[in-house]
Amino acid sequence: MGVSDVIRLAIPARREALAVLRIMAGNAARLSGFGYNRVEEARLAVNEAASLLVADGRSSTLRCTLTGDGTSLEVEIVADPGPAVWPPAGWEDSLEHAVLSTVSDWYELGIGDDTRVRILLGQNGS
């Protein structure tokens, strides 16, 4: 990806559709110059973030924006409508939290009605 290349997509908010996001995250990371391990970490981070957003089955659509600048990849995933409870109860002890904390350089969850997850990944890891 070149200077601030942006990919946007919307998918059904169903677990079986998350493969599309994983593929796009991997391709965007590869285009941003990431090595093999970092590409796999980008896929994993996006999968866990999206899984968190579809866990309660309330959302109908996930909108994802991937922005790469050649050295980093920023991912934003938004659920529409969002989960009934956000962030989810027990978030701090969840697998998703552990994965995002480990593989991303930075991430944040929206609060309340702001049902989004933003992730920043650099080429060289956290």
N, C-alpha and C positions, 0 to 999 in steps of 0.2 A: 504494500500500500504506500502511496506517496504522501505528500504533506496533507495531513488531515483528511484522508479519504474516509468516507462515511458509507456504511451499509445499513439499510433499514429493512426490517421485515416484520410481518405479523403472522402469527400462527394460532391455531386453535389451542386453548389452554388445557391440553390433555397430555398425559405422560407419554403416550405413544408418538406424539408430535415433537417431543423435545429433541429427538435425534436431529431434526433440521437445525435447531439452534447449535447443537454440538458441532455439526459439520461446518456451519457458517463461522463459528468461533474459531475452529481449527484453521480454516482457510484464511480468515482475517489475520490470525496470529502468524501464519506462515508468510503471508504477504507483507507483514510488518517486520519480517526478518528474524522471527523467533526460531530457535533450534527445536529439535524434536521433542525434548522433555518439556520445554516451555509451551509448545503447541498442545501437548497432552494436558498440561496443567490448565491451559485456557479452556479446553473442552470440559474438563472436570469442574472448574469453577462455574462456568455457565450452566452446566447440568444441575449442580447443587442449588444455585440461585433460582433457576426456573422451577425446580422441584419444590422448593419452598413456597413459591407463589401459586402453584397449582394443587398443593397438598389437600386443601379442604374441598376442592371440587366446585367452588363457587364461581371462579373466573371463567369467562368465555373466550377471552383473547389475551395473548401475550404479545406485546410490542417490544422489539429489541432493536437497539441502535448500537452498532460497533464502529468505533472511531479509531483509526490507526494513523500514526504519524511517522512510521519507520523505526521508532524506538520503543513505542509503547502501544498498548491497546486498551481503550476504555470501552466498557460494556455497560449499557443500561437496559434493564428489563423491567417493563411495567405491566402489571396485571390489570385487566379491565373487565368487569369490576374487580376490585381487590378482594382478598380473603376477608372473611367476617372479622377475624381478630388479627391485627397487624401491629408490630411484629408478633409472630406466634408465641404462645406460652411455651416456656422452656427453651427458647431460642439459644440462650447462652450455653446450654448443655447439649445442643443438637449436633449431629454429624455434619450438617450443612455449615454451621458456624465453625466447626473444627477445620473443615476443608477450606472454606474461604479465608480463614485466618492463616492457614498454612501456605496456600498457593498464591494468594493475591498480594500485591504490594500495598493495596489499600482497598477497602470496600465500605459501603454504608447502606443501611436500610432506611427507607423512608419511614416516617412515623405517622400513625393514625390513618387518615385517608390517603396518604401518599404511599401507595403500595408499589414500591419500586426497589430494586437492588442495583447499585452502581458498583462496578469493579474496575480497578486499574491493575494492569499487568505490564511489567517491563520485560524486556528481552532476557535480562539476566536473573530474574527471580527476585524474591523479597529479601 
